[in-house]
Amino acid sequence: MKYITEELNNHVFIRFGVHAKDDPEGDISVVQVKDIWDGSINTNNIIRMRSSNLKERDFLRKGDVLFSGKGRLVAIKWNEEIPEAVASNSFFIIQGKNGKILPGFLAAYLGSESVKKEIGRKTKSSTVMHLSIEDVRQLQIPIPPLDVQKKFVRLAELLQEEKKMNRAIISKKEKILDNLL
C-alpha cells in the first residue's frame, strides 16, 4: 500500500550527538555506532565521559531516534536502556514534533533497505557513508495512519526477535559440530 510521502524535516527536530572523549572516571555513558547490533544496544563496552560540559538537551530521552550519519547505517529508538546517556557525534538524534510519526516506525523505516538504497545513491562517490544534516532532513518518509505504524513497528520487532533466535540456533549448531570433531 502506498502512502503520502513527505520530507522528514516537516515532522521532526534533528540535532547532533556530542563529541565525546573516553574518560573511565566519567559519570555519563556515551552510545556509539559500534554499540548497536541487531536492533539493540550492547552495553558491555560503552565508553564514559564527564557530564560537566554537557547541557540538558544533550541527554537522550525515551523515544529519541538515533540515526548514524557516518559509517555503518544504524537507526534505533532509544528506550532508556542506560540511565543518563548521550549519543556520540556519529549520530543524529531525531525527535518527533507533531505526533504524526511514531519513534519506533521512524527507526524501523530509517533502518530499512529502501532508505539504505536512497542513502547509497546520495553518497555514491564516497567509500564511507557520510550524511549531512540536510541529507537527513530531505529524506522522504511515508506517513501511514498511526494504527498502521503501530502494526509496522510490531512486525519489525518480531522480525528482530526472529533474527536473534535464528543466530542463536546457528551458533548452537556450530558448537555441536565443533564438539563432534
ABEGO torsion letter per residue (X at the ends): XBBBBBBAAAABBBBBBBBBBBBAABABBBBBAAABBGGBBBAAABBBBBAAABBAAABBBBGBBBBBABEBBBBBBBAGABBGBBBBAABBBBBBAAGABBAAAAAAAAABAAAAAAAAAAAAABABBBBBAAAAAABBBBBBBAAAAAAAAAAAAAAAAAAAAAAAAAAAAAAAAAAAX
